[in-house]
Amino acid sequence: MKLIKSLTKSNGFRSFLCWVGAQYIRLVYLTGTWQVINGDTPQQFWDEDKPFILAFWHGRILLMPYCWNRKKSIHMLISQHRDGQLIAKTVGHFGIQTVEGSTSKGGVQALRTMLKALKGGESIGITPDGPRGPRMRASNGIVSVAKMSGVPVLTCAFGTTKRKHLRSWDRFCLALPFSKGVFVWGDPIHVPKKADADELLAYQQQIEDSLTTVQNTCDELTGHPPVEAA
């Protein structure tokens, strides 16, 4: 037990785990067959060099590097918790930059960094139910960023025929190799800069509903029942 604890605290060992994780993600994607639904929506933004806010539920983070256009820059919001650091190092193998922070810690600095990136024409990625839930419930952070930046939110999810759901708070979807998979994109959600508190709540709910819809569509297309929100 002491050996395991010491290993998990080792930067070298954690870096190795992240490398292994990245290779597993590549294995799943390269051995699978994939369909993209509503992919013209993000493609239009990429073609026009316009930034947007990519939103996806925490439980579907595994294959999200492959929903992204690798030629375009993106900054992903990651918590300062140890789990967040593991995710940051793993997605870093795919050229994804990260911003440390959450609604509970490091939020102000993270917000400034995200707004600066969006203003500079770079997109950002957010899991609105992260880092600790409740599962599939959008926090108000994403609508605040969308309002202040004037940049739209695009929701996305993935699903695979072969997979396991972990018993974690987010029901993490562990996709398995040699699957048939799908990525589903939602339509842009624009949050007006003049939106008041009640309107922001409505947009927050709209984002949550869109995220659940694209995820449920993925699950239906891959032959699985929907994951229930907490």
ChimeraX commands (.cxc) that place a marker at each C-alpha (Angstrom):
marker #1 position 0.00,0.00,0.00 radius 0.5
marker #1 position 2.84,2.40,0.87 radius 0.5
marker #1 position 4.51,1.57,-2.45 radius 0.5
marker #1 position 1.31,2.40,-4.36 radius 0.5
marker #1 position 0.93,5.71,-2.52 radius 0.5
marker #1 position 4.53,6.66,-3.18 radius 0.5
marker #1 position 4.18,5.78,-6.86 radius 0.5
marker #1 position 1.04,7.88,-7.28 radius 0.5
marker #1 position 2.90,10.85,-5.79 radius 0.5
marker #1 position 5.79,10.43,-8.21 radius 0.5
marker #1 position 5.76,12.93,-11.08 radius 0.5
marker #1 position 7.58,10.47,-13.28 radius 0.5
marker #1 position 5.08,7.68,-12.65 radius 0.5
marker #1 position 2.11,10.00,-13.19 radius 0.5
marker #1 position 3.63,11.21,-16.45 radius 0.5
marker #1 position 3.98,7.58,-17.51 radius 0.5
marker #1 position 0.33,6.91,-16.65 radius 0.5
marker #1 position -0.73,9.90,-18.74 radius 0.5
marker #1 position 1.34,8.63,-21.66 radius 0.5
marker #1 position -0.31,5.22,-21.34 radius 0.5
marker #1 position -3.72,6.92,-21.19 radius 0.5
marker #1 position -2.99,8.86,-24.36 radius 0.5
marker #1 position -1.92,5.68,-26.17 radius 0.5
marker #1 position -5.12,3.97,-25.06 radius 0.5
marker #1 position -7.21,6.85,-26.42 radius 0.5
marker #1 position -5.37,6.54,-29.74 radius 0.5
marker #1 position -5.93,2.77,-29.75 radius 0.5
marker #1 position -9.67,3.16,-29.22 radius 0.5
marker #1 position -9.99,5.75,-31.95 radius 0.5
marker #1 position -7.76,4.05,-34.52 radius 0.5
marker #1 position -9.44,0.64,-34.11 radius 0.5
marker #1 position -12.94,2.10,-34.26 radius 0.5
marker #1 position -15.22,3.25,-37.06 radius 0.5
marker #1 position -16.64,6.72,-36.56 radius 0.5
marker #1 position -19.56,8.86,-37.62 radius 0.5
marker #1 position -19.89,12.60,-37.02 radius 0.5
marker #1 position -23.36,14.14,-36.83 radius 0.5
marker #1 position -23.87,17.88,-37.34 radius 0.5
marker #1 position -20.12,18.24,-37.91 radius 0.5
marker #1 position -20.74,21.07,-40.38 radius 0.5
marker #1 position -21.52,23.33,-37.41 radius 0.5
marker #1 position -18.03,23.41,-35.82 radius 0.5
marker #1 position -16.44,23.14,-39.26 radius 0.5
marker #1 position -17.96,26.47,-40.25 radius 0.5
marker #1 position -16.34,28.13,-37.23 radius 0.5
marker #1 position -13.00,26.48,-38.00 radius 0.5
marker #1 position -13.17,27.49,-41.66 radius 0.5
marker #1 position -13.89,31.10,-40.70 radius 0.5
marker #1 position -11.28,31.12,-37.89 radius 0.5
marker #1 position -13.94,32.02,-35.34 radius 0.5
marker #1 position -13.61,30.80,-31.73 radius 0.5
marker #1 position -16.31,29.03,-29.76 radius 0.5
marker #1 position -16.77,27.43,-26.35 radius 0.5
marker #1 position -16.75,23.63,-26.58 radius 0.5
marker #1 position -18.92,22.08,-23.88 radius 0.5
marker #1 position -19.18,18.40,-22.95 radius 0.5
marker #1 position -20.10,16.43,-19.85 radius 0.5
marker #1 position -17.24,15.27,-17.62 radius 0.5
marker #1 position -18.16,11.63,-18.09 radius 0.5
marker #1 position -17.48,11.86,-21.84 radius 0.5
marker #1 position -14.04,13.45,-21.69 radius 0.5
marker #1 position -12.08,10.38,-22.86 radius 0.5
marker #1 position -12.35,10.75,-26.64 radius 0.5
marker #1 position -13.01,14.47,-26.88 radius 0.5
marker #1 position -9.49,15.14,-28.25 radius 0.5
marker #1 position -10.71,13.43,-31.41 radius 0.5
marker #1 position -13.75,15.63,-31.84 radius 0.5
marker #1 position -11.42,18.59,-32.27 radius 0.5
marker #1 position -9.68,19.98,-35.36 radius 0.5
marker #1 position -6.02,19.48,-34.46 radius 0.5
marker #1 position -5.04,22.45,-36.65 radius 0.5
marker #1 position -6.97,24.81,-34.35 radius 0.5
marker #1 position -5.86,25.92,-30.90 radius 0.5
marker #1 position -7.99,25.17,-27.85 radius 0.5
marker #1 position -7.54,25.80,-24.12 radius 0.5
marker #1 position -9.31,23.31,-21.86 radius 0.5
marker #1 position -10.38,24.27,-18.35 radius 0.5
marker #1 position -8.92,21.74,-15.89 radius 0.5
marker #1 position -9.23,21.71,-12.10 radius 0.5
marker #1 position -6.16,22.19,-9.90 radius 0.5
marker #1 position -6.94,18.88,-8.19 radius 0.5
marker #1 position -4.57,15.94,-8.79 radius 0.5
marker #1 position -7.12,14.28,-11.10 radius 0.5
marker #1 position -7.24,17.47,-13.14 radius 0.5
marker #1 position -3.49,17.45,-13.52 radius 0.5
marker #1 position -3.59,13.88,-14.82 radius 0.5
marker #1 position -6.20,14.88,-17.39 radius 0.5
marker #1 position -4.13,17.93,-18.38 radius 0.5
marker #1 position -1.00,15.85,-18.99 radius 0.5
marker #1 position -2.98,13.24,-20.92 radius 0.5
marker #1 position -4.70,15.66,-23.31 radius 0.5
marker #1 position -1.42,17.50,-23.68 radius 0.5
marker #1 position -0.24,14.56,-25.81 radius 0.5
marker #1 position -2.86,15.69,-28.36 radius 0.5
marker #1 position -1.67,19.29,-28.47 radius 0.5
marker #1 position -4.45,20.58,-26.22 radius 0.5
marker #1 position -3.45,23.43,-23.93 radius 0.5
marker #1 position -4.99,23.69,-20.46 radius 0.5
marker #1 position -6.16,26.39,-18.08 radius 0.5
marker #1 position -6.06,25.56,-14.36 radius 0.5
marker #1 position -9.01,26.52,-12.21 radius 0.5
marker #1 position -12.64,25.84,-11.35 radius 0.5
marker #1 position -15.62,27.58,-9.82 radius 0.5
marker #1 position -14.27,26.76,-6.34 radius 0.5
marker #1 position -10.53,27.38,-6.75 radius 0.5
marker #1 position -8.49,29.47,-9.13 radius 0.5
marker #1 position -11.66,30.66,-10.85 radius 0.5
marker #1 position -10.82,34.34,-11.28 radius 0.5
marker #1 position -7.45,33.76,-12.91 radius 0.5
marker #1 position -8.87,30.95,-15.06 radius 0.5
marker #1 position -11.67,33.26,-16.23 radius 0.5
marker #1 position -9.17,35.93,-17.24 radius 0.5
marker #1 position -7.08,33.41,-19.15 radius 0.5
marker #1 position -10.11,32.01,-20.97 radius 0.5
marker #1 position -11.42,35.45,-21.92 radius 0.5
marker #1 position -7.97,36.40,-23.19 radius 0.5
marker #1 position -7.80,33.24,-25.30 radius 0.5
marker #1 position -11.26,33.84,-26.78 radius 0.5
marker #1 position -10.44,37.47,-27.52 radius 0.5
marker #1 position -7.33,36.26,-29.32 radius 0.5
marker #1 position -9.42,34.01,-31.54 radius 0.5
marker #1 position -8.69,30.74,-29.74 radius 0.5
marker #1 position -11.42,28.38,-28.53 radius 0.5
marker #1 position -11.84,26.97,-25.03 radius 0.5
marker #1 position -13.25,23.71,-23.68 radius 0.5
marker #1 position -15.35,23.39,-20.53 radius 0.5
marker #1 position -17.04,20.51,-18.68 radius 0.5
marker #1 position -19.95,22.40,-17.06 radius 0.5
marker #1 position -20.51,19.65,-14.48 radius 0.5
marker #1 position -16.86,19.35,-13.52 radius 0.5
marker #1 position -14.74,18.84,-11.61 radius 0.5
marker #1 position -16.93,17.10,-9.03 radius 0.5
marker #1 position -20.54,17.34,-10.15 radius 0.5
marker #1 position -23.38,17.00,-9.70 radius 0.5
marker #1 position -23.40,14.81,-12.81 radius 0.5
marker #1 position -24.87,16.34,-15.97 radius 0.5
marker #1 position -25.90,19.58,-14.24 radius 0.5
marker #1 position -24.47,22.73,-15.81 radius 0.5
marker #1 position -22.89,25.27,-13.46 radius 0.5
marker #1 position -23.24,28.99,-14.09 radius 0.5
marker #1 position -19.58,29.41,-15.04 radius 0.5
marker #1 position -20.06,28.58,-18.70 radius 0.5
marker #1 position -22.84,31.13,-19.25 radius 0.5
marker #1 position -20.72,33.79,-17.55 radius 0.5
marker #1 position -17.84,33.14,-19.94 radius 0.5
marker #1 position -20.21,33.10,-22.93 radius 0.5
marker #1 position -21.83,36.37,-21.86 radius 0.5
marker #1 position -18.61,38.26,-21.19 radius 0.5
marker #1 position -16.87,37.01,-24.32 radius 0.5
marker #1 position -19.79,37.17,-26.75 radius 0.5
marker #1 position -18.64,33.78,-28.08 radius 0.5
marker #1 position -21.21,31.00,-28.67 radius 0.5
marker #1 position -21.32,27.63,-26.93 radius 0.5
marker #1 position -21.27,24.41,-28.97 radius 0.5
marker #1 position -22.11,21.17,-27.20 radius 0.5
marker #1 position -20.64,17.79,-28.14 radius 0.5
marker #1 position -20.63,14.17,-26.97 radius 0.5
marker #1 position -19.39,10.77,-28.07 radius 0.5
marker #1 position -20.71,7.26,-27.75 radius 0.5
marker #1 position -19.37,3.79,-28.62 radius 0.5
marker #1 position -20.96,0.38,-28.99 radius 0.5
marker #1 position -18.35,-1.29,-26.76 radius 0.5
marker #1 position -17.78,0.45,-23.45 radius 0.5
marker #1 position -17.86,0.30,-19.67 radius 0.5
marker #1 position -19.26,2.84,-17.23 radius 0.5
marker #1 position -17.16,3.37,-14.13 radius 0.5
marker #1 position -18.81,3.76,-10.73 radius 0.5
marker #1 position -17.57,7.32,-10.43 radius 0.5
marker #1 position -19.71,10.37,-9.75 radius 0.5
marker #1 position -19.77,11.20,-13.49 radius 0.5
marker #1 position -20.44,7.61,-14.67 radius 0.5
marker #1 position -17.25,7.89,-16.71 radius 0.5
marker #1 position -17.63,6.30,-20.14 radius 0.5
marker #1 position -14.65,4.04,-20.82 radius 0.5
marker #1 position -14.78,3.37,-24.56 radius 0.5
marker #1 position -13.29,0.05,-25.66 radius 0.5
marker #1 position -11.25,-0.74,-28.78 radius 0.5
marker #1 position -12.81,-2.10,-31.98 radius 0.5
marker #1 position -16.06,-0.21,-31.48 radius 0.5
marker #1 position -18.46,1.62,-33.71 radius 0.5
marker #1 position -18.60,5.19,-32.46 radius 0.5
marker #1 position -20.27,8.50,-33.04 radius 0.5
marker #1 position -19.67,12.16,-32.25 radius 0.5
marker #1 position -22.74,14.40,-32.10 radius 0.5
marker #1 position -22.59,18.22,-32.15 radius 0.5
marker #1 position -25.28,20.62,-31.01 radius 0.5
marker #1 position -26.22,23.94,-32.57 radius 0.5
marker #1 position -24.59,27.20,-31.37 radius 0.5
marker #1 position -26.02,28.82,-28.25 radius 0.5
marker #1 position -25.45,32.59,-28.10 radius 0.5
marker #1 position -25.66,34.30,-24.69 radius 0.5
marker #1 position -26.30,38.05,-25.10 radius 0.5
marker #1 position -23.96,40.41,-23.27 radius 0.5
marker #1 position -26.99,42.24,-21.90 radius 0.5
marker #1 position -28.66,39.11,-20.50 radius 0.5
marker #1 position -30.01,39.63,-16.97 radius 0.5
marker #1 position -29.95,37.08,-14.13 radius 0.5
marker #1 position -33.20,35.35,-15.14 radius 0.5
marker #1 position -32.11,35.14,-18.77 radius 0.5
marker #1 position -28.76,33.70,-17.75 radius 0.5
marker #1 position -30.55,30.93,-15.84 radius 0.5
marker #1 position -32.55,30.16,-18.97 radius 0.5
marker #1 position -29.42,29.97,-21.12 radius 0.5
marker #1 position -27.73,27.82,-18.49 radius 0.5
marker #1 position -30.67,25.41,-18.72 radius 0.5
marker #1 position -30.54,25.54,-22.52 radius 0.5
marker #1 position -26.88,24.51,-22.48 radius 0.5
marker #1 position -27.62,21.70,-20.02 radius 0.5
marker #1 position -30.51,20.44,-22.15 radius 0.5
marker #1 position -28.39,20.57,-25.31 radius 0.5
marker #1 position -25.57,18.63,-23.66 radius 0.5
marker #1 position -27.98,15.96,-22.47 radius 0.5
marker #1 position -29.62,15.76,-25.89 radius 0.5
marker #1 position -26.37,15.22,-27.81 radius 0.5
marker #1 position -25.23,12.63,-25.26 radius 0.5
marker #1 position -28.55,10.77,-25.32 radius 0.5
marker #1 position -28.42,10.77,-29.11 radius 0.5
marker #1 position -24.96,9.19,-28.98 radius 0.5
marker #1 position -26.20,6.52,-26.60 radius 0.5
marker #1 position -29.28,5.77,-28.68 radius 0.5
marker #1 position -27.22,5.44,-31.87 radius 0.5
marker #1 position -24.77,3.06,-30.19 radius 0.5
marker #1 position -27.42,0.89,-28.53 radius 0.5
marker #1 position -27.20,2.02,-24.92 radius 0.5
marker #1 position -29.72,3.45,-22.45 radius 0.5
marker #1 position -29.22,7.10,-21.49 radius 0.5
marker #1 position -27.21,8.04,-18.42 radius 0.5
marker #1 position -29.41,9.76,-15.86 radius 0.5
marker #1 position -28.44,13.13,-14.41 radius 0.5
marker #1 position -27.69,13.32,-10.69 radius 0.5
marker link #1:1,2 radius 0.2
marker link #1:2,3 radius 0.2
marker link #1:3,4 radius 0.2
marker link #1:4,5 radius 0.2
marker link #1:5,6 radius 0.2
marker link #1:6,7 radius 0.2
marker link #1:7,8 radius 0.2
marker link #1:8,9 radius 0.2
marker link #1:9,10 radius 0.2
marker link #1:10,11 radius 0.2
marker link #1:11,12 radius 0.2
marker link #1:12,13 radius 0.2
marker link #1:13,14 radius 0.2
marker link #1:14,15 radius 0.2
marker link #1:15,16 radius 0.2
marker link #1:16,17 radius 0.2
marker link #1:17,18 radius 0.2
marker link #1:18,19 radius 0.2
marker link #1:19,20 radius 0.2
marker link #1:20,21 radius 0.2
marker link #1:21,22 radius 0.2
marker link #1:22,23 radius 0.2
marker link #1:23,24 radius 0.2
marker link #1:24,25 radius 0.2
marker link #1:25,26 radius 0.2
marker link #1:26,27 radius 0.2
marker link #1:27,28 radius 0.2
marker link #1:28,29 radius 0.2
marker link #1:29,30 radius 0.2
marker link #1:30,31 radius 0.2
marker link #1:31,32 radius 0.2
marker link #1:32,33 radius 0.2
marker link #1:33,34 radius 0.2
marker link #1:34,35 radius 0.2
marker link #1:35,36 radius 0.2
marker link #1:36,37 radius 0.2
marker link #1:37,38 radius 0.2
marker link #1:38,39 radius 0.2
marker link #1:39,40 radius 0.2
marker link #1:40,41 radius 0.2
marker link #1:41,42 radius 0.2
marker link #1:42,43 radius 0.2
marker link #1:43,44 radius 0.2
marker link #1:44,45 radius 0.2
marker link #1:45,46 radius 0.2
marker link #1:46,47 radius 0.2
marker link #1:47,48 radius 0.2
marker link #1:48,49 radius 0.2
marker link #1:49,50 radius 0.2
marker link #1:50,51 radius 0.2
marker link #1:51,52 radius 0.2
marker link #1:52,53 radius 0.2
marker link #1:53,54 radius 0.2
marker link #1:54,55 radius 0.2
marker link #1:55,56 radius 0.2
marker link #1:56,57 radius 0.2
marker link #1:57,58 radius 0.2
marker link #1:58,59 radius 0.2
marker link #1:59,60 radius 0.2
marker link #1:60,61 radius 0.2
marker link #1:61,62 radius 0.2
marker link #1:62,63 radius 0.2
marker link #1:63,64 radius 0.2
marker link #1:64,65 radius 0.2
marker link #1:65,66 radius 0.2
marker link #1:66,67 radius 0.2
marker link #1:67,68 radius 0.2
marker link #1:68,69 radius 0.2
marker link #1:69,70 radius 0.2
marker link #1:70,71 radius 0.2
marker link #1:71,72 radius 0.2
marker link #1:72,73 radius 0.2
marker link #1:73,74 radius 0.2
marker link #1:74,75 radius 0.2
marker link #1:75,76 radius 0.2
marker link #1:76,77 radius 0.2
marker link #1:77,78 radius 0.2
marker link #1:78,79 radius 0.2
marker link #1:79,80 radius 0.2
marker link #1:80,81 radius 0.2
marker link #1:81,82 radius 0.2
marker link #1:82,83 radius 0.2
marker link #1:83,84 radius 0.2
marker link #1:84,85 radius 0.2
marker link #1:85,86 radius 0.2
marker link #1:86,87 radius 0.2
marker link #1:87,88 radius 0.2
marker link #1:88,89 radius 0.2
marker link #1:89,90 radius 0.2
marker link #1:90,91 radius 0.2
marker link #1:91,92 radius 0.2
marker link #1:92,93 radius 0.2
marker link #1:93,94 radius 0.2
marker link #1:94,95 radius 0.2
marker link #1:95,96 radius 0.2
marker link #1:96,97 radius 0.2
marker link #1:97,98 radius 0.2
marker link #1:98,99 radius 0.2
marker link #1:99,100 radius 0.2
marker link #1:100,101 radius 0.2
marker link #1:101,102 radius 0.2
marker link #1:102,103 radius 0.2
marker link #1:103,104 radius 0.2
marker link #1:104,105 radius 0.2
marker link #1:105,106 radius 0.2
marker link #1:106,107 radius 0.2
marker link #1:107,108 radius 0.2
marker link #1:108,109 radius 0.2
marker link #1:109,110 radius 0.2
marker link #1:110,111 radius 0.2
marker link #1:111,112 radius 0.2
marker link #1:112,113 radius 0.2
marker link #1:113,114 radius 0.2
marker link #1:114,115 radius 0.2
marker link #1:115,116 radius 0.2
marker link #1:116,117 radius 0.2
marker link #1:117,118 radius 0.2
marker link #1:118,119 radius 0.2
marker link #1:119,120 radius 0.2
marker link #1:120,121 radius 0.2
marker link #1:121,122 radius 0.2
marker link #1:122,123 radius 0.2
marker link #1:123,124 radius 0.2
marker link #1:124,125 radius 0.2
marker link #1:125,126 radius 0.2
marker link #1:126,127 radius 0.2
marker link #1:127,128 radius 0.2
marker link #1:128,129 radius 0.2
marker link #1:129,130 radius 0.2
marker link #1:130,131 radius 0.2
marker link #1:131,132 radius 0.2
marker link #1:132,133 radius 0.2
marker link #1:133,134 radius 0.2
marker link #1:134,135 radius 0.2
marker link #1:135,136 radius 0.2
marker link #1:136,137 radius 0.2
marker link #1:137,138 radius 0.2
marker link #1:138,139 radius 0.2
marker link #1:139,140 radius 0.2
marker link #1:140,141 radius 0.2
marker link #1:141,142 radius 0.2
marker link #1:142,143 radius 0.2
marker link #1:143,144 radius 0.2
marker link #1:144,145 radius 0.2
marker link #1:145,146 radius 0.2
marker link #1:146,147 radius 0.2
marker link #1:147,148 radius 0.2
marker link #1:148,149 radius 0.2
marker link #1:149,150 radius 0.2
marker link #1:150,151 radius 0.2
marker link #1:151,152 radius 0.2
marker link #1:152,153 radius 0.2
marker link #1:153,154 radius 0.2
marker link #1:154,155 radius 0.2
marker link #1:155,156 radius 0.2
marker link #1:156,157 radius 0.2
marker link #1:157,158 radius 0.2
marker link #1:158,159 radius 0.2
marker link #1:159,160 radius 0.2
marker link #1:160,161 radius 0.2
marker link #1:161,162 radius 0.2
marker link #1:162,163 radius 0.2
marker link #1:163,164 radius 0.2
marker link #1:164,165 radius 0.2
marker link #1:165,166 radius 0.2
marker link #1:166,167 radius 0.2
marker link #1:167,168 radius 0.2
marker link #1:168,169 radius 0.2
marker link #1:169,170 radius 0.2
marker link #1:170,171 radius 0.2
marker link #1:171,172 radius 0.2
marker link #1:172,173 radius 0.2
marker link #1:173,174 radius 0.2
marker link #1:174,175 radius 0.2
marker link #1:175,176 radius 0.2
marker link #1:176,177 radius 0.2
marker link #1:177,178 radius 0.2
marker link #1:178,179 radius 0.2
marker link #1:179,180 radius 0.2
marker link #1:180,181 radius 0.2
marker link #1:181,182 radius 0.2
marker link #1:182,183 radius 0.2
marker link #1:183,184 radius 0.2
marker link #1:184,185 radius 0.2
marker link #1:185,186 radius 0.2
marker link #1:186,187 radius 0.2
marker link #1:187,188 radius 0.2
marker link #1:188,189 radius 0.2
marker link #1:189,190 radius 0.2
marker link #1:190,191 radius 0.2
marker link #1:191,192 radius 0.2
marker link #1:192,193 radius 0.2
marker link #1:193,194 radius 0.2
marker link #1:194,195 radius 0.2
marker link #1:195,196 radius 0.2
marker link #1:196,197 radius 0.2
marker link #1:197,198 radius 0.2
marker link #1:198,199 radius 0.2
marker link #1:199,200 radius 0.2
marker link #1:200,201 radius 0.2
marker link #1:201,202 radius 0.2
marker link #1:202,203 radius 0.2
marker link #1:203,204 radius 0.2
marker link #1:204,205 radius 0.2
marker link #1:205,206 radius 0.2
marker link #1:206,207 radius 0.2
marker link #1:207,208 radius 0.2
marker link #1:208,209 radius 0.2
marker link #1:209,210 radius 0.2
marker link #1:210,211 radius 0.2
marker link #1:211,212 radius 0.2
marker link #1:212,213 radius 0.2
marker link #1:213,214 radius 0.2
marker link #1:214,215 radius 0.2
marker link #1:215,216 radius 0.2
marker link #1:216,217 radius 0.2
marker link #1:217,218 radius 0.2
marker link #1:218,219 radius 0.2
marker link #1:219,220 radius 0.2
marker link #1:220,221 radius 0.2
marker link #1:221,222 radius 0.2
marker link #1:222,223 radius 0.2
marker link #1:223,224 radius 0.2
marker link #1:224,225 radius 0.2
marker link #1:225,226 radius 0.2
marker link #1:226,227 radius 0.2
marker link #1:227,228 radius 0.2
marker link #1:228,229 radius 0.2
marker link #1:229,230 radius 0.2
view
